[in-house]
Amino acid sequence: MLKVLEDKFIKEYQVYYNDVDQRKRLYPDKLLEIFADSNLNHVKQKKLSIEDLLNRGYTYMIQKYQVDFKRPIYLDEKITIAAGLSAVTSSNLHRSAIAYDSEGKLLATSRGLVFIVDIKSRRSVPIPDFVYTALNISTPEEESFPFQRIGEVANADYVKELPVIYRDLDLNNHVTNSKYITWALESLPSSFILDNFLSRIRILYMREVLYGDIITSRSQVIKKDNDEKKTLH
């Protein structure tokens, strides 16, 4: 089971019509938005919201993110999210969240490696002392973040260009984290998405994407011996 600190934010969310696809399944990027909302509410309780950090000249920036889905989540379901931090090291925060159904059964887990960035230099900095104080942590942990290497797209099966629009931006004035999942899946045929269950997402964020940019989404489908499929983006 994914580790989440005792000190966590818990909230119930309802799945609505605009959250699901034609098969009444919750969009993957929507679950990432729910996880992000829960994680940000957790740090907000600690006076470490994005606004709090911006007032001090810092902000959050995620580098690695992994989500594991146990089963599809459907229209009208009520899901409970428990979100917090699994570790706080000298250089980053390990953000975690878990989703349960109404019977308490596991639906999905997420884990993200988050840096604190100086808003002027846009470079990561060691975790400031005020963060440890707010989290009531005296000694930072040193925890590894196991993350399997993501392969490169050698031969793209599908390619699509997409513009960055105003709606894609977050409080940091760059593209919000969940939008990358939208772009990745958008390049695949809709029939491929509808006929398959997405069981894992792994993302490595390389740099910021800004308003007005044009991004190219390239996807490659790799079939495995057990009929599972892996897509590279």
BADREN-255458 format. One record per residue (C-alpha): residue in three letters; x, y, z; residue number from 1. Coordinates in nm, 3 decimals, always signed. Layout:
# BADREN-255458
> ala/X/Y/Z/NUM
...
This chain:
# BADREN-255458
> met/+0.000/+0.000/+0.000/1
> leu/+0.122/+0.347/-0.086/2
> lys/+0.246/+0.530/+0.220/3
> val/+0.065/+0.849/+0.319/4
> leu/+0.153/+1.037/+0.634/5
> glu/-0.096/+1.032/+0.920/6
> asp/-0.156/+1.402/+0.865/7
> lys/-0.371/+1.399/+0.550/8
> phe/-0.660/+1.571/+0.375/9
> ile/-0.973/+1.360/+0.316/10
> lys/-1.261/+1.457/+0.089/11
> glu/-1.546/+1.289/-0.099/12
> tyr/-1.596/+1.369/-0.467/13
> gln/-1.895/+1.300/-0.691/14
> val/-1.844/+1.184/-1.054/15
> tyr/-2.062/+1.395/-1.288/16
> tyr/-2.160/+1.373/-1.655/17
> asn/-1.890/+1.613/-1.773/18
> asp/-1.625/+1.399/-1.599/19
> val/-1.682/+1.079/-1.801/20
> asp/-1.637/+0.941/-2.153/21
> gln/-1.890/+0.764/-2.379/22
> arg/-1.860/+0.450/-2.167/23
> lys/-1.936/+0.646/-1.849/24
> arg/-1.576/+0.606/-1.726/25
> leu/-1.401/+0.887/-1.544/26
> tyr/-1.146/+1.059/-1.768/27
> pro/-0.790/+0.986/-1.642/28
> asp/-0.697/+1.355/-1.648/29
> lys/-1.002/+1.431/-1.433/30
> leu/-0.877/+1.196/-1.161/31
> leu/-0.538/+1.372/-1.176/32
> glu/-0.722/+1.701/-1.123/33
> ile/-0.902/+1.554/-0.821/34
> phe/-0.575/+1.423/-0.677/35
> ala/-0.411/+1.764/-0.733/36
> asp/-0.704/+1.942/-0.568/37
> ser/-0.674/+1.716/-0.264/38
> asn/-0.296/+1.753/-0.239/39
> leu/-0.318/+2.131/-0.267/40
> asn/-0.593/+2.141/-0.003/41
> his/-0.362/+1.944/+0.227/42
> val/-0.078/+2.198/+0.203/43
> lys/-0.328/+2.485/+0.218/44
> gln/-0.422/+2.366/+0.567/45
> lys/-0.053/+2.407/+0.656/46
> lys/-0.037/+2.763/+0.517/47
> leu/+0.170/+2.627/+0.228/48
> ser/-0.072/+2.689/-0.057/49
> ile/+0.053/+2.804/-0.398/50
> glu/-0.049/+3.157/-0.299/51
> asp/+0.145/+3.131/+0.029/52
> leu/+0.458/+3.023/-0.158/53
> leu/+0.418/+3.288/-0.428/54
> asn/+0.406/+3.556/-0.156/55
> arg/+0.747/+3.431/-0.040/56
> gly/+0.893/+3.420/-0.391/57
> tyr/+0.852/+3.045/-0.447/58
> thr/+0.617/+2.799/-0.610/59
> tyr/+0.569/+2.423/-0.654/60
> met/+0.681/+2.234/-0.964/61
> ile/+0.631/+1.863/-1.020/62
> gln/+0.899/+1.654/-1.192/63
> lys/+0.780/+1.292/-1.179/64
> tyr/+0.431/+1.153/-1.141/65
> gln/+0.282/+0.805/-1.141/66
> val/-0.082/+0.698/-1.116/67
> asp/-0.203/+0.338/-1.087/68
> phe/-0.567/+0.258/-1.164/69
> lys/-0.719/-0.059/-1.013/70
> arg/-1.048/-0.040/-1.203/71
> pro/-1.253/+0.213/-1.402/72
> ile/-1.441/+0.476/-1.202/73
> tyr/-1.793/+0.538/-1.331/74
> leu/-2.060/+0.807/-1.356/75
> asp/-2.242/+0.883/-1.029/76
> glu/-1.984/+0.708/-0.814/77
> lys/-1.875/+0.881/-0.498/78
> ile/-1.504/+0.845/-0.434/79
> thr/-1.306/+0.935/-0.125/80
> ile/-0.957/+1.079/-0.160/81
> ala/-0.691/+1.068/+0.112/82
> ala/-0.402/+1.297/+0.022/83
> gly/-0.084/+1.397/+0.197/84
> leu/+0.293/+1.363/+0.188/85
> ser/+0.475/+1.029/+0.201/86
> ala/+0.813/+1.196/+0.261/87
> val/+0.977/+1.537/+0.296/88
> thr/+1.347/+1.535/+0.206/89
> ser/+1.608/+1.808/+0.191/90
> ser/+1.534/+1.876/-0.175/91
> asn/+1.176/+1.774/-0.253/92
> leu/+0.830/+1.673/-0.134/93
> his/+0.686/+1.328/-0.204/94
> arg/+0.318/+1.391/-0.270/95
> ser/+0.074/+1.097/-0.239/96
> ala/-0.298/+1.036/-0.281/97
> ile/-0.529/+0.734/-0.264/98
> ala/-0.881/+0.695/-0.405/99
> tyr/-1.142/+0.461/-0.252/100
> asp/-1.495/+0.369/-0.356/101
> ser/-1.802/+0.395/-0.130/102
> glu/-1.722/+0.052/+0.017/103
> gly/-1.367/+0.147/+0.104/104
> lys/-1.212/-0.055/-0.180/105
> leu/-0.900/+0.081/-0.349/106
> leu/-0.957/+0.255/-0.683/107
> ala/-0.630/+0.431/-0.762/108
> thr/-0.307/+0.564/-0.613/109
> ser/-0.078/+0.848/-0.713/110
> arg/+0.269/+0.962/-0.622/111
> gly/+0.451/+1.274/-0.733/112
> leu/+0.797/+1.420/-0.680/113
> val/+0.760/+1.794/-0.619/114
> phe/+1.028/+2.063/-0.604/115
> ile/+1.008/+2.412/-0.463/116
> val/+1.119/+2.662/-0.724/117
> asp/+1.239/+3.022/-0.703/118
> ile/+0.992/+3.217/-0.919/119
> lys/+1.261/+3.454/-1.051/120
> ser/+1.525/+3.201/-1.153/121
> arg/+1.270/+2.921/-1.220/122
> arg/+1.521/+2.684/-1.059/123
> ser/+1.462/+2.440/-0.775/124
> val/+1.596/+2.528/-0.430/125
> pro/+1.654/+2.324/-0.111/126
> ile/+1.334/+2.292/+0.092/127
> pro/+1.313/+2.621/+0.291/128
> asp/+1.304/+2.608/+0.670/129
> phe/+0.954/+2.759/+0.684/130
> val/+0.819/+2.447/+0.506/131
> tyr/+0.958/+2.213/+0.774/132
> thr/+0.816/+2.443/+1.042/133
> ala/+0.470/+2.448/+0.882/134
> leu/+0.471/+2.069/+0.847/135
> asn/+0.604/+2.025/+1.202/136
> ile/+0.902/+1.826/+1.074/137
> ser/+1.237/+1.869/+1.249/138
> thr/+1.449/+1.628/+1.045/139
> pro/+1.396/+1.571/+0.672/140
> glu/+1.373/+1.215/+0.548/141
> glu/+1.587/+1.075/+0.271/142
> glu/+1.366/+0.853/+0.059/143
> ser/+1.424/+0.723/-0.292/144
> phe/+1.161/+0.771/-0.558/145
> pro/+1.160/+0.448/-0.764/146
> phe/+1.063/+0.541/-1.115/147
> gln/+1.105/+0.313/-1.414/148
> arg/+1.267/+0.479/-1.714/149
> ile/+1.026/+0.605/-1.978/150
> gly/+1.126/+0.504/-2.330/151
> glu/+1.134/+0.743/-2.622/152
> val/+0.896/+0.733/-2.917/153
> ala/+1.108/+0.565/-3.185/154
> asn/+0.838/+0.529/-3.453/155
> ala/+0.524/+0.730/-3.393/156
> asp/+0.199/+0.556/-3.490/157
> tyr/-0.003/+0.873/-3.438/158
> val/+0.083/+1.245/-3.443/159
> lys/-0.133/+1.544/-3.359/160
> glu/-0.063/+1.915/-3.307/161
> leu/-0.251/+2.099/-3.034/162
> pro/-0.247/+2.465/-2.924/163
> val/-0.200/+2.579/-2.566/164
> ile/-0.511/+2.778/-2.477/165
> tyr/-0.593/+3.002/-2.181/166
> arg/-0.798/+2.727/-2.012/167
> asp/-0.485/+2.505/-1.995/168
> leu/-0.302/+2.737/-1.753/169
> asp/-0.280/+2.720/-1.374/170
> leu/-0.184/+2.964/-1.096/171
> asn/+0.182/+2.936/-1.197/172
> asn/+0.089/+3.072/-1.543/173
> his/+0.204/+2.754/-1.715/174
> val/+0.017/+2.446/-1.837/175
> thr/-0.141/+2.251/-1.552/176
> asn/-0.002/+1.902/-1.484/177
> ser/-0.311/+1.702/-1.585/178
> lys/-0.325/+1.861/-1.931/179
> tyr/-0.028/+1.653/-2.047/180
> ile/-0.241/+1.340/-2.008/181
> thr/-0.513/+1.498/-2.222/182
> trp/-0.257/+1.573/-2.494/183
> ala/-0.098/+1.228/-2.479/184
> leu/-0.430/+1.046/-2.514/185
> glu/-0.568/+1.290/-2.771/186
> ser/-0.322/+1.166/-3.033/187
> leu/-0.456/+0.809/-3.003/188
> pro/-0.768/+0.699/-3.195/189
> ser/-1.081/+0.725/-2.980/190
> ser/-1.158/+0.358/-3.048/191
> phe/-0.823/+0.259/-2.893/192
> ile/-0.899/+0.456/-2.577/193
> leu/-1.256/+0.325/-2.548/194
> asp/-1.158/-0.038/-2.604/195
> asn/-0.877/-0.043/-2.348/196
> phe/-0.841/+0.018/-1.975/197
> leu/-0.562/+0.255/-1.872/198
> ser/-0.395/+0.090/-1.574/199
> arg/-0.087/+0.308/-1.523/200
> ile/+0.038/+0.654/-1.612/201
> arg/+0.400/+0.759/-1.570/202
> ile/+0.507/+1.114/-1.653/203
> leu/+0.842/+1.290/-1.653/204
> tyr/+0.801/+1.668/-1.677/205
> met/+1.099/+1.814/-1.866/206
> arg/+1.013/+2.184/-1.890/207
> glu/+0.730/+2.433/-1.864/208
> val/+0.481/+2.486/-2.147/209
> leu/+0.332/+2.833/-2.182/210
> tyr/+0.032/+3.008/-2.334/211
> gly/+0.050/+3.035/-2.713/212
> asp/+0.281/+2.736/-2.760/213
> ile/+0.194/+2.468/-3.014/214
> ile/+0.268/+2.118/-2.889/215
> thr/+0.308/+1.803/-3.097/216
> ser/+0.170/+1.487/-2.939/217
> arg/+0.341/+1.174/-3.077/218
> ser/+0.225/+0.827/-2.968/219
> gln/+0.362/+0.478/-3.022/220
> val/+0.172/+0.159/-2.935/221
> ile/+0.371/-0.145/-2.820/222
> lys/+0.187/-0.477/-2.792/223
> lys/+0.301/-0.731/-2.532/224
> asp/+0.273/-1.112/-2.535/225
> asn/-0.010/-1.112/-2.277/226
> asp/-0.233/-0.887/-2.494/227
> glu/-0.147/-0.584/-2.280/228
> lys/-0.050/-0.269/-2.464/229
> lys/+0.199/-0.002/-2.368/230
> thr/+0.188/+0.345/-2.522/231
> leu/+0.478/+0.585/-2.535/232
> his/+0.416/+0.959/-2.572/233
